[in-house]
Every structure is written in C-alpha cells, then in structure tokens.
Amino acid sequence: MKHNFKKILTVCLIASLAVTAFGCSSNSEGGNSEAAAPQETISLDQTKQPLTFVHDVGTGEEVTEEVGESAEGAENAEGSDVSGGAATTAAGNNTEKTATTSVAVVPATEYVKVTDDKGQPVTDAKGQEQTEVVTVTEYVAVTEAGGQPVTDAAGQPQTEAVPVTETVVVTEPAENPATLKPTEAGGNTSSYTPSYDLCKAYWLDMSQEGDFLFEGEFLIIEFEVNKDIPDGSYPITIEKADIASWEVKAYHPEIINGEVAVNTEVQKQADFPADDFALKVNSVSAKQGDTVKVAVDLKNNPGFCGFVIDIKYDKSAMTIVDTYGGENFVNTAVNYVAQ
C-alpha cells in the first residue's frame, strides 16, 4: 500500500475539491460526507466518497438585463426579436456560444509495468500486473555552442535524456441559450428572466485499487418544470467533467449537451462518437408542471474511479426534485464492496 500513497492522494484531489467547497451535504445517495485531513497512512476505506449531488450552488454568472416588459420593449432590446415568434431569455444570453479550441504542449506519458528490485512484475491482490504513468524521454546528442558534438575522454559522443512533449487540442462545446416562444398557457417571454445554477455530482472509490467499467445511464436528475414559464427550449449542459483513473490519468470526455423542450419539438442531438469517451445529456420533451427524468449517458468508458461533474440548468424554468446514479453505474461501482 505504501508505494500507492502518492497515487491515492492525487486521485483523491478530484473528490476533495468538491468536498472542501461544500463540506457535508444532505443531497447524497450515500449520506453525509466530510473532507478528511491528510494523514501519513491511508487505508482503502478512507479512499471512498459516496455518490453525492449538490445543487443551488450558483454559477458565478449574472443575468443583468430582462427582456422588455412589452412586445415594444422587446423589439427595442439589443439582439431580441419577437416578430418571428421566438425570443431569447435576456440580452446577455442572445448570442450562441460557439465551440472554442485551445492548444497546449504537455509532457508525453506512457504506461509501464511496475517491477520489484529483482525486476519481477508487481501484482495486486487479484493477480493483475500493476502499471504506472511515466514521462517519456529520449536521448539526444549534447552539443557545444557552435553545434559540435561533445565527447567523453574515450571520444564517444555524449547524450542526455530530455522529456518528449506532445500537443493536446482541447475543444469546449458550443452552448445554446434558452430559446423561447410566446404562449398563452405558459406566460409571456417578455417578462421571463433565466437564473442559471449548477448541480454538482462527485464520487470516488479506490478501494479495489483499479477502475470501474460500465456503459449506459450514468447520472440522473429529475426536474419539475415550473408552471408559469414560456414554451421553448431550456438547455441542460455539462460545464465541467473531471474524471480520473486509478493510474492517475485525467479524462475529459466529449460532451453532447441536451435540453428540456417545453411544448416544442426536441432538437436532434449528435450521435455518440464511435470510439471516443463521451457523455451525453439526453433531451426530453415536457409540458408546464411535468416532472421529467434527464439522464446523462456514458459510452466508450476507459475505466475510472473518481469524478467531479457540473451540470448547468435554468432554475427559473425547472426545479430539481431528485438525483441518483444510473442502474449500471450503481450496480457496477456505487454498490461495489471491496473483497
């Protein structure tokens, strides 16, 4: 266990960020949980956080301007348009957030087998060979300022190990604001103002000294659609998905966002990628006053043992009434008991 101490502390960061920020939560499937202070020794039982949901935490964003109180005010509001039967929720949200791409150069890593002092593979309690992540290096010739190779006393060229780097491209998905339309049953878009909030979900289980593999329904949030909102499309988006494996590898899956379509047609969603790890918020249709289940599905799971995921929704349009894990996730990971 001693050689895994640093690994455990690293992966624990995922859960500890959420626990530190919100402390003990009553919105948990597994009961209350508190952040534990770092210790010199760690037992496997201490490396677990139950599946926990925390909402009404705020997003740090503010909606500062309502759409005008009348159709005339809405026409004069910057970027709003009621003539076509559709209006955005507020001037600050009337422009679609396009996908953004950033590029970073990071050290290249690879998995290697862990061996003992005799060169024999190290195995876990189940007989599986252990691996660890190491930085890839390569040997290059040492040269002088003029470009001439440096040699040793025997005239052999000198070399040195340098880290290999790789370029990583990170794409943040596009986000659409709520698109509303006038309705007699649901109220008037001219007086509607959104209020965005986050539902945070986090979980950690390192007790099996390995990763959990499952597919399908991952996380589920049940919303009650408020009775006095306009018809329209209300986005449900994953704002952050920090996921880590036992081998201390961070995953940032492809995100497919969804919506709750109130008395309007559900927009077609993108398909899961063929091979890439991805999370998908399944869109649903509803009417004012309905209770709907929004499921986050998972596909091409590489295996992981902890995560922190932020899901954004409009709390002016809907209220969270229940949160829990999907069947496969619960059966495979949440209810797992180390042997």
C-alpha atoms as a printed R data frame, in Angstrom:
    type eleno elety resid chain resno       x       y       z
1   ATOM     1    CA   MET     A     1   0.000   0.000   0.000
2   ATOM     2    CA   LYS     A     2   2.893   2.323   0.735
3   ATOM     3    CA   HIS     A     3   4.003   2.587  -2.909
4   ATOM     4    CA   ASN     A     4   0.458   3.656  -3.862
5   ATOM     5    CA   PHE     A     5   0.309   6.547  -1.361
6   ATOM     6    CA   LYS     A     6   1.065   9.327  -3.837
7   ATOM     7    CA   LYS     A     7  -1.298   7.835  -6.400
8   ATOM     8    CA   ILE     A     8  -4.146   7.769  -3.885
9   ATOM     9    CA   LEU     A     9  -3.557  11.368  -2.829
10  ATOM    10    CA   THR     A    10  -3.505  12.521  -6.448
11  ATOM    11    CA   VAL     A    11  -6.796  10.895  -7.421
12  ATOM    12    CA   CYS     A    12  -8.385  11.975  -4.142
13  ATOM    13    CA   LEU     A    13  -7.976  15.582  -5.289
14  ATOM    14    CA   ILE     A    14 -10.935  15.119  -7.595
15  ATOM    15    CA   ALA     A    15 -13.349  14.396  -4.783
16  ATOM    16    CA   SER     A    16 -11.653  16.638  -2.227
17  ATOM    17    CA   LEU     A    17 -12.199  19.756  -4.354
18  ATOM    18    CA   ALA     A    18 -15.939  19.272  -4.142
19  ATOM    19    CA   VAL     A    19 -15.923  18.194  -0.505
20  ATOM    20    CA   THR     A    20 -13.762  21.152   0.524
21  ATOM    21    CA   ALA     A    21 -16.032  23.597  -1.275
22  ATOM    22    CA   PHE     A    22 -19.349  22.286   0.011
23  ATOM    23    CA   GLY     A    23 -18.490  20.298   3.128
24  ATOM    24    CA   CYS     A    24 -21.207  17.999   4.375
25  ATOM    25    CA   SER     A    25 -24.164  17.593   2.004
26  ATOM    26    CA   SER     A    26 -27.619  16.212   2.621
27  ATOM    27    CA   ASN     A    27 -28.243  15.692  -1.112
28  ATOM    28    CA   SER     A    28 -26.414  12.358  -1.189
29  ATOM    29    CA   GLU     A    29 -27.392   8.843  -2.097
30  ATOM    30    CA   GLY     A    30 -24.926   7.537   0.433
31  ATOM    31    CA   GLY     A    31 -25.452  10.051   3.262
32  ATOM    32    CA   ASN     A    32 -23.341  12.897   4.547
33  ATOM    33    CA   SER     A    33 -19.622  13.105   3.835
34  ATOM    34    CA   GLU     A    34 -16.824  15.327   5.105
35  ATOM    35    CA   ALA     A    35 -13.330  16.091   3.842
36  ATOM    36    CA   ALA     A    36 -10.703  14.256   5.851
37  ATOM    37    CA   ALA     A    37  -7.387  15.845   6.745
38  ATOM    38    CA   PRO     A    38  -4.305  14.367   5.030
39  ATOM    39    CA   GLN     A    39  -2.687  11.584   7.033
40  ATOM    40    CA   GLU     A    40   0.641   9.823   6.918
41  ATOM    41    CA   THR     A    41  -1.020   6.472   6.259
42  ATOM    42    CA   ILE     A    42  -4.213   5.764   4.327
43  ATOM    43    CA   SER     A    43  -6.433   2.715   4.471
44  ATOM    44    CA   LEU     A    44  -8.509   1.688   1.474
45  ATOM    45    CA   ASP     A    45 -11.705   2.513   3.366
46  ATOM    46    CA   GLN     A    46 -10.559   6.138   3.557
47  ATOM    47    CA   THR     A    47 -10.305   6.439  -0.210
48  ATOM    48    CA   LYS     A    48 -14.041   6.476  -0.864
49  ATOM    49    CA   GLN     A    49 -16.587   9.262  -1.311
50  ATOM    50    CA   PRO     A    50 -20.250   8.260  -1.836
51  ATOM    51    CA   LEU     A    51 -22.111   9.398  -4.928
52  ATOM    52    CA   THR     A    52 -23.177  12.911  -3.924
53  ATOM    53    CA   PHE     A    53 -25.191  15.637  -5.648
54  ATOM    54    CA   VAL     A    54 -25.118  19.265  -4.552
55  ATOM    55    CA   HIS     A    55 -27.272  21.905  -6.229
56  ATOM    56    CA   ASP     A    56 -28.231  25.560  -5.739
57  ATOM    57    CA   VAL     A    57 -24.520  26.383  -5.647
58  ATOM    58    CA   GLY     A    58 -24.517  29.190  -8.223
59  ATOM    59    CA   THR     A    59 -22.527  29.530 -11.415
60  ATOM    60    CA   GLY     A    60 -20.731  32.824 -10.919
61  ATOM    61    CA   GLU     A    61 -22.719  34.238 -13.835
62  ATOM    62    CA   GLU     A    62 -25.230  37.023 -13.613
63  ATOM    63    CA   VAL     A    63 -28.227  37.876 -15.790
64  ATOM    64    CA   THR     A    64 -28.435  41.644 -15.508
65  ATOM    65    CA   GLU     A    65 -30.990  42.677 -18.092
66  ATOM    66    CA   GLU     A    66 -34.510  41.394 -18.648
67  ATOM    67    CA   VAL     A    67 -36.238  41.351 -21.982
68  ATOM    68    CA   GLY     A    68 -38.628  44.327 -22.075
69  ATOM    69    CA   GLU     A    69 -41.971  44.167 -20.274
70  ATOM    70    CA   SER     A    70 -43.887  44.540 -23.545
71  ATOM    71    CA   ALA     A    71 -43.531  43.477 -27.147
72  ATOM    72    CA   GLU     A    72 -42.427  47.011 -27.981
73  ATOM    73    CA   GLY     A    73 -39.721  46.880 -25.299
74  ATOM    74    CA   ALA     A    74 -38.591  43.500 -26.559
75  ATOM    75    CA   GLU     A    75 -38.233  44.838 -30.106
76  ATOM    76    CA   ASN     A    76 -36.038  47.650 -28.808
77  ATOM    77    CA   ALA     A    77 -33.859  45.358 -26.672
78  ATOM    78    CA   GLU     A    78 -30.444  44.688 -28.191
79  ATOM    79    CA   GLY     A    79 -30.421  41.464 -30.170
80  ATOM    80    CA   SER     A    80 -34.029  40.467 -29.328
81  ATOM    81    CA   ASP     A    81 -36.620  39.561 -31.925
82  ATOM    82    CA   VAL     A    82 -40.270  38.794 -31.245
83  ATOM    83    CA   SER     A    83 -41.536  39.283 -34.772
84  ATOM    84    CA   GLY     A    84 -40.521  35.753 -35.745
85  ATOM    85    CA   GLY     A    85 -42.302  34.145 -32.809
86  ATOM    86    CA   ALA     A    86 -39.115  33.451 -30.847
87  ATOM    87    CA   ALA     A    87 -37.130  35.441 -28.308
88  ATOM    88    CA   THR     A    88 -34.044  34.794 -26.241
89  ATOM    89    CA   THR     A    89 -34.259  34.987 -22.488
90  ATOM    90    CA   ALA     A    90 -32.104  38.071 -21.940
91  ATOM    91    CA   ALA     A    91 -29.886  40.445 -23.888
92  ATOM    92    CA   GLY     A    92 -26.834  38.970 -22.197
93  ATOM    93    CA   ASN     A    93 -27.722  35.492 -23.480
94  ATOM    94    CA   ASN     A    94 -28.955  36.143 -27.011
95  ATOM    95    CA   THR     A    95 -25.767  35.081 -28.756
96  ATOM    96    CA   GLU     A    96 -24.870  31.439 -29.191
97  ATOM    97    CA   LYS     A    97 -21.637  30.466 -27.525
98  ATOM    98    CA   THR     A    98 -19.589  28.849 -30.262
99  ATOM    99    CA   ALA     A    99 -17.203  25.989 -29.747
100 ATOM   100    CA   THR     A   100 -13.689  27.095 -28.787
101 ATOM   101    CA   THR     A   101 -10.430  25.248 -29.279
102 ATOM   102    CA   SER     A   102  -7.171  25.656 -27.363
103 ATOM   103    CA   VAL     A   103  -3.797  24.001 -27.899
104 ATOM   104    CA   ALA     A   104  -1.330  23.055 -25.178
105 ATOM   105    CA   VAL     A   105   2.088  21.397 -25.250
106 ATOM   106    CA   VAL     A   106   2.406  18.874 -22.411
107 ATOM   107    CA   PRO     A   107   4.902  16.150 -21.446
108 ATOM   108    CA   ALA     A   108   4.194  12.846 -23.178
109 ATOM   109    CA   THR     A   109   3.423   9.931 -20.845
110 ATOM   110    CA   GLU     A   110   3.125   6.179 -21.159
111 ATOM   111    CA   TYR     A   111   2.150   3.212 -19.016
112 ATOM   112    CA   VAL     A   112   4.936   0.883 -17.832
113 ATOM   113    CA   LYS     A   113   4.843  -2.205 -15.650
114 ATOM   114    CA   VAL     A   114   5.827  -1.813 -12.021
115 ATOM   115    CA   THR     A   115   8.659  -4.175 -11.056
116 ATOM   116    CA   ASP     A   116  10.331  -5.041  -7.790
117 ATOM   117    CA   ASP     A   117  14.055  -4.780  -7.010
118 ATOM   118    CA   LYS     A   118  14.590  -8.126  -8.794
119 ATOM   119    CA   GLY     A   119  12.886  -6.949 -11.968
120 ATOM   120    CA   GLN     A   120   9.782  -9.079 -11.408
121 ATOM   121    CA   PRO     A   121   6.295  -7.625 -12.163
122 ATOM   122    CA   VAL     A   122   4.355  -6.340  -9.147
123 ATOM   123    CA   THR     A   123   0.771  -7.656  -8.967
124 ATOM   124    CA   ASP     A   124  -2.286  -6.658  -6.940
125 ATOM   125    CA   ALA     A   125  -4.462  -8.848  -4.717
126 ATOM   126    CA   LYS     A   126  -6.232 -10.196  -7.795
127 ATOM   127    CA   GLY     A   127  -3.010 -11.156  -9.524
128 ATOM   128    CA   GLN     A   128  -3.201  -8.318 -12.045
129 ATOM   129    CA   GLU     A   129   0.077  -6.721 -13.060
130 ATOM   130    CA   GLN     A   130   0.447  -3.138 -11.836
131 ATOM   131    CA   THR     A   131   1.336  -0.270 -14.131
132 ATOM   132    CA   GLU     A   132   2.268   3.348 -13.581
133 ATOM   133    CA   VAL     A   133   2.422   6.509 -15.652
134 ATOM   134    CA   VAL     A   134   5.902   7.785 -16.504
135 ATOM   135    CA   THR     A   135   7.159  10.702 -18.551
136 ATOM   136    CA   VAL     A   136   8.540   9.669 -21.934
137 ATOM   137    CA   THR     A   137  12.161  10.690 -22.507
138 ATOM   138    CA   GLU     A   138  14.572  10.387 -25.366
139 ATOM   139    CA   TYR     A   139  18.347  10.650 -25.578
140 ATOM   140    CA   VAL     A   140  19.822  13.422 -27.708
141 ATOM   141    CA   ALA     A   141  23.389  14.326 -28.500
142 ATOM   142    CA   VAL     A   142  24.972  17.044 -26.361
143 ATOM   143    CA   THR     A   143  26.460  19.822 -28.496
144 ATOM   144    CA   GLU     A   144  28.615  22.859 -27.874
145 ATOM   145    CA   ALA     A   145  27.560  26.407 -28.617
146 ATOM   146    CA   GLY     A   146  28.864  26.042 -32.153
147 ATOM   147    CA   GLY     A   147  26.863  22.886 -32.761
148 ATOM   148    CA   GLN     A   148  29.789  20.490 -32.436
149 ATOM   149    CA   PRO     A   149  29.100  17.214 -30.542
150 ATOM   150    CA   VAL     A   150  30.547  16.899 -27.043
151 ATOM   151    CA   THR     A   151  32.608  13.745 -26.497
152 ATOM   152    CA   ASP     A   152  33.912  11.997 -23.405
153 ATOM   153    CA   ALA     A   153  37.509  11.011 -22.626
154 ATOM   154    CA   ALA     A   154  37.191   7.978 -24.895
155 ATOM   155    CA   GLY     A   155  35.958  10.121 -27.781
156 ATOM   156    CA   GLN     A   156  32.386   8.831 -27.575
157 ATOM   157    CA   PRO     A   157  29.543  11.327 -28.206
158 ATOM   158    CA   GLN     A   158  27.781  12.465 -25.036
159 ATOM   159    CA   THR     A   159  23.978  12.204 -24.760
160 ATOM   160    CA   GLU     A   160  21.367  13.403 -22.302
161 ATOM   161    CA   ALA     A   161  17.771  12.431 -21.560
162 ATOM   162    CA   VAL     A   162  15.150  15.073 -22.379
163 ATOM   163    CA   PRO     A   163  11.372  14.822 -21.940
164 ATOM   164    CA   VAL     A   164   9.254  14.227 -25.025
165 ATOM   165    CA   THR     A   165   6.297  16.591 -25.460
166 ATOM   166    CA   GLU     A   166   3.019  16.244 -27.291
167 ATOM   167    CA   THR     A   167   0.426  18.727 -28.491
168 ATOM   168    CA   VAL     A   168  -3.073  18.394 -26.993
169 ATOM   169    CA   VAL     A   169  -6.087  20.046 -28.589
170 ATOM   170    CA   VAL     A   170  -8.989  20.761 -26.213
171 ATOM   171    CA   THR     A   171 -12.379  21.704 -27.654
172 ATOM   172    CA   GLU     A   172 -15.049  23.318 -25.474
173 ATOM   173    CA   PRO     A   173 -18.514  22.513 -26.890
174 ATOM   174    CA   ALA     A   174 -20.888  25.176 -28.142
175 ATOM   175    CA   GLU     A   175 -23.708  26.198 -25.851
176 ATOM   176    CA   ASN     A   176 -27.099  27.461 -26.944
177 ATOM   177    CA   PRO     A   177 -29.128  29.817 -24.721
178 ATOM   178    CA   ALA     A   178 -32.741  29.025 -23.958
179 ATOM   179    CA   THR     A   179 -34.941  29.796 -26.959
180 ATOM   180    CA   LEU     A   180 -38.482  30.753 -26.028
181 ATOM   181    CA   LYS     A   181 -41.697  31.455 -27.897
182 ATOM   182    CA   PRO     A   182 -44.901  33.282 -26.850
183 ATOM   183    CA   THR     A   183 -47.515  31.055 -25.253
184 ATOM   184    CA   GLU     A   184 -50.904  31.576 -23.690
185 ATOM   185    CA   ALA     A   185 -50.558  28.630 -21.310
186 ATOM   186    CA   GLY     A   186 -47.047  29.290 -20.126
187 ATOM   187    CA   GLY     A   187 -46.869  33.059 -19.877
188 ATOM   188    CA   ASN     A   188 -45.099  35.813 -21.813
189 ATOM   189    CA   THR     A   189 -41.448  35.709 -22.842
190 ATOM   190    CA   SER     A   190 -41.189  39.485 -22.429
191 ATOM   191    CA   SER     A   191 -41.237  39.145 -18.614
192 ATOM   192    CA   TYR     A   192 -39.155  35.977 -18.307
193 ATOM   193    CA   THR     A   193 -35.608  36.099 -16.882
194 ATOM   194    CA   PRO     A   194 -33.462  32.954 -16.558
195 ATOM   195    CA   SER     A   195 -31.436  32.130 -13.472
196 ATOM   196    CA   TYR     A   196 -28.730  29.550 -14.139
197 ATOM   197    CA   ASP     A   197 -27.458  27.197 -11.489
198 ATOM   198    CA   LEU     A   198 -25.243  24.112 -11.179
199 ATOM   199    CA   CYS     A   199 -25.897  20.607  -9.974
200 ATOM   200    CA   LYS     A   200 -22.551  19.139  -8.886
201 ATOM   201    CA   ALA     A   201 -22.056  15.381  -8.796
202 ATOM   202    CA   TYR     A   202 -18.977  13.700  -7.348
203 ATOM   203    CA   TRP     A   203 -17.864  10.201  -6.402
204 ATOM   204    CA   LEU     A   204 -14.663   8.313  -5.591
205 ATOM   205    CA   ASP     A   205 -13.862   4.664  -4.898
206 ATOM   206    CA   MET     A   206 -10.250   3.490  -4.849
207 ATOM   207    CA   SER     A   207 -10.898   0.507  -2.604
208 ATOM   208    CA   GLN     A   208 -10.466  -2.027  -5.420
209 ATOM   209    CA   GLU     A   209  -7.143  -0.449  -6.481
210 ATOM   210    CA   GLY     A   210  -8.422  -0.228 -10.025
211 ATOM   211    CA   ASP     A   211 -11.036   1.275 -12.339
212 ATOM   212    CA   PHE     A   212 -14.730   0.632 -12.891
213 ATOM   213    CA   LEU     A   213 -16.107  -0.166 -16.335
214 ATOM   214    CA   PHE     A   214 -19.761   0.325 -17.230
215 ATOM   215    CA   GLU     A   215 -21.841   1.831 -20.058
216 ATOM   216    CA   GLY     A   216 -25.254   3.426 -20.473
217 ATOM   217    CA   GLU     A   217 -27.137   5.535 -17.921
218 ATOM   218    CA   PHE     A   218 -24.628   7.274 -15.685
219 ATOM   219    CA   LEU     A   219 -26.278  10.112 -13.741
220 ATOM   220    CA   ILE     A   220 -29.974  11.014 -13.499
221 ATOM   221    CA   ILE     A   221 -31.612  14.302 -12.490
222 ATOM   222    CA   GLU     A   222 -35.377  14.621 -12.138
223 ATOM   223    CA   PHE     A   223 -36.763  18.110 -12.776
224 ATOM   224    CA   GLU     A   224 -40.187  19.567 -12.111
225 ATOM   225    CA   VAL     A   225 -40.960  22.029 -14.906
226 ATOM   226    CA   ASN     A   226 -42.311  25.252 -13.443
227 ATOM   227    CA   LYS     A   227 -45.928  26.030 -14.328
228 ATOM   228    CA   ASP     A   228 -45.562  29.680 -15.341
229 ATOM   229    CA   ILE     A   229 -42.687  29.527 -17.850
230 ATOM   230    CA   PRO     A   230 -42.982  30.191 -21.594
231 ATOM   231    CA   ASP     A   231 -42.868  27.394 -24.144
232 ATOM   232    CA   GLY     A   232 -39.399  26.857 -25.528
233 ATOM   233    CA   SER     A   233 -36.103  25.006 -25.305
234 ATOM   234    CA   TYR     A   234 -34.213  25.030 -21.997
235 ATOM   235    CA   PRO     A   235 -30.611  23.721 -22.267
236 ATOM   236    CA   ILE     A   236 -29.120  21.228 -19.813
237 ATOM   237    CA   THR     A   237 -25.346  21.413 -20.247
238 ATOM   238    CA   ILE     A   238 -22.281  19.759 -18.745
239 ATOM   239    CA   GLU     A   239 -19.973  22.616 -17.783
240 ATOM   240    CA   LYS     A   240 -17.155  20.520 -16.329
241 ATOM   241    CA   ALA     A   241 -16.285  16.830 -16.293
242 ATOM   242    CA   ASP     A   242 -13.099  15.987 -14.373
243 ATOM   243    CA   ILE     A   243 -12.661  12.212 -14.368
244 ATOM   244    CA   ALA     A   244  -9.626  10.252 -13.146
245 ATOM   245    CA   SER     A   245  -8.407   6.677 -13.316
246 ATOM   246    CA   TRP     A   246  -6.550   4.619 -10.732
247 ATOM   247    CA   GLU     A   247  -3.431   5.146 -12.824
248 ATOM   248    CA   VAL     A   248  -3.786   8.904 -12.202
249 ATOM   249    CA   LYS     A   249  -4.844   9.612 -15.761
250 ATOM   250    CA   ALA     A   250  -7.253  12.523 -16.242
251 ATOM   251    CA   TYR     A   251 -10.071  12.142 -18.753
252 ATOM   252    CA   HIS     A   252 -12.004  14.966 -20.385
253 ATOM   253    CA   PRO     A   253 -14.729  13.242 -22.401
254 ATOM   254    CA   GLU     A   254 -16.513  14.611 -25.419
255 ATOM   255    CA   ILE     A   255 -19.717  16.340 -24.314
256 ATOM   256    CA   ILE     A   256 -23.108  16.195 -26.057
257 ATOM   257    CA   ASN     A   257 -25.481  18.616 -24.331
258 ATOM   258    CA   GLY     A   258 -29.259  18.336 -24.206
259 ATOM   259    CA   GLU     A   259 -32.420  20.253 -23.390
260 ATOM   260    CA   VAL     A   260 -35.868  20.176 -21.856
261 ATOM   261    CA   ALA     A   261 -38.214  21.133 -24.691
262 ATOM   262    CA   VAL     A   262 -41.402  22.617 -23.229
263 ATOM   263    CA   ASN     A   263 -44.319  22.356 -25.669
264 ATOM   264    CA   THR     A   264 -41.889  22.482 -28.562
265 ATOM   265    CA   GLU     A   265 -40.040  19.985 -30.740
266 ATOM   266    CA   VAL     A   266 -36.919  18.394 -29.311
267 ATOM   267    CA   GLN     A   267 -33.872  19.245 -31.400
268 ATOM   268    CA   LYS     A   268 -31.930  16.367 -32.939
269 ATOM   269    CA   GLN     A   269 -28.827  15.501 -30.925
270 ATOM   270    CA   ALA     A   270 -25.441  14.378 -32.150
271 ATOM   271    CA   ASP     A   271 -24.688  10.655 -32.059
272 ATOM   272    CA   PHE     A   272 -22.109   9.195 -29.711
273 ATOM   273    CA   PRO     A   273 -18.639   9.034 -31.311
274 ATOM   274    CA   ALA     A   274 -17.625   5.573 -32.497
275 ATOM   275    CA   ASP     A   275 -14.570   5.212 -30.273
276 ATOM   276    CA   ASP     A   276 -14.039   8.295 -28.087
277 ATOM   277    CA   PHE     A   277 -15.080   8.522 -24.438
278 ATOM   278    CA   ALA     A   278 -18.227  10.678 -24.305
279 ATOM   279    CA   LEU     A   279 -21.033  11.921 -22.039
280 ATOM   280    CA   LYS     A   280 -24.474  12.746 -23.435
281 ATOM   281    CA   VAL     A   281 -27.311  14.652 -21.779
282 ATOM   282    CA   ASN     A   282 -30.460  13.107 -23.213
283 ATOM   283    CA   SER     A   283 -33.036  15.682 -24.318
284 ATOM   284    CA   VAL     A   284 -36.640  15.289 -23.192
285 ATOM   285    CA   SER     A   285 -39.966  16.923 -24.013
286 ATOM   286    CA   ALA     A   286 -42.329  18.243 -21.353
287 ATOM   287    CA   LYS     A   287 -45.243  20.500 -20.504
288 ATOM   288    CA   GLN     A   288 -45.502  23.082 -17.760
289 ATOM   289    CA   GLY     A   289 -45.928  21.277 -14.418
290 ATOM   290    CA   ASP     A   290 -44.467  17.953 -15.619
291 ATOM   291    CA   THR     A   291 -41.760  16.028 -13.785
292 ATOM   292    CA   VAL     A   292 -39.155  14.716 -16.231
293 ATOM   293    CA   LYS     A   293 -36.091  12.493 -15.930
294 ATOM   294    CA   VAL     A   294 -32.939  13.809 -17.620
295 ATOM   295    CA   ALA     A   295 -30.325  11.076 -17.938
296 ATOM   296    CA   VAL     A   296 -26.627  11.554 -18.613
297 ATOM   297    CA   ASP     A   297 -25.382   8.556 -20.604
298 ATOM   298    CA   LEU     A   298 -21.805   7.349 -20.918
299 ATOM   299    CA   LYS     A   299 -20.127   5.481 -23.767
300 ATOM   300    CA   ASN     A   300 -16.644   4.121 -24.512
301 ATOM   301    CA   ASN     A   301 -15.728   4.235 -20.846
302 ATOM   302    CA   PRO     A   302 -11.939   3.775 -20.476
303 ATOM   303    CA   GLY     A   303 -12.377   2.945 -16.788
304 ATOM   304    CA   PHE     A   304 -12.188   5.380 -13.858
305 ATOM   305    CA   CYS     A   305 -12.524   5.542 -10.083
306 ATOM   306    CA   GLY     A   306 -13.483   9.167  -9.391
307 ATOM   307    CA   PHE     A   307 -15.100  12.248 -10.903
308 ATOM   308    CA   VAL     A   308 -16.488  15.750 -10.366
309 ATOM   309    CA   ILE     A   309 -19.150  16.809 -12.897
310 ATOM   310    CA   ASP     A   310 -21.005  20.143 -13.094
311 ATOM   311    CA   ILE     A   311 -24.401  20.207 -14.833
312 ATOM   312    CA   LYS     A   312 -25.936  23.602 -15.619
313 ATOM   313    CA   TYR     A   313 -29.672  24.286 -15.814
314 ATOM   314    CA   ASP     A   314 -32.151  27.180 -15.589
315 ATOM   315    CA   LYS     A   315 -33.643  27.096 -12.094
316 ATOM   316    CA   SER     A   316 -36.177  29.752 -13.086
317 ATOM   317    CA   ALA     A   317 -37.603  27.181 -15.512
318 ATOM   318    CA   MET     A   318 -37.292  23.964 -13.509
319 ATOM   319    CA   THR     A   319 -36.648  22.658 -10.002
320 ATOM   320    CA   ILE     A   320 -34.570  19.606  -9.094
321 ATOM   321    CA   VAL     A   321 -36.716  17.078  -7.205
322 ATOM   322    CA   ASP     A   322 -34.400  14.036  -7.209
323 ATOM   323    CA   THR     A   323 -30.871  12.954  -8.166
324 ATOM   324    CA   TYR     A   324 -29.321   9.485  -8.334
325 ATOM   325    CA   GLY     A   325 -26.991   7.225 -10.260
326 ATOM   326    CA   GLY     A   326 -27.955   5.219 -13.335
327 ATOM   327    CA   GLU     A   327 -28.627   1.500 -12.919
328 ATOM   328    CA   ASN     A   328 -25.392   0.193 -14.477
329 ATOM   329    CA   PHE     A   329 -23.238   2.722 -12.615
330 ATOM   330    CA   VAL     A   330 -24.914   1.914  -9.289
331 ATOM   331    CA   ASN     A   331 -24.709  -1.846  -9.760
332 ATOM   332    CA   THR     A   332 -21.117  -1.826 -11.004
333 ATOM   333    CA   ALA     A   333 -19.467   0.912  -8.971
334 ATOM   334    CA   VAL     A   334 -21.587   2.683  -6.350
335 ATOM   335    CA   ASN     A   335 -22.596  -0.546  -4.587
336 ATOM   336    CA   TYR     A   336 -19.196  -2.190  -5.040
337 ATOM   337    CA   VAL     A   337 -17.792  -3.695  -1.849
338 ATOM   338    CA   ALA     A   338 -14.078  -4.453  -1.720
339 ATOM   339    CA   GLN     A   339 -13.336  -8.116  -1.026
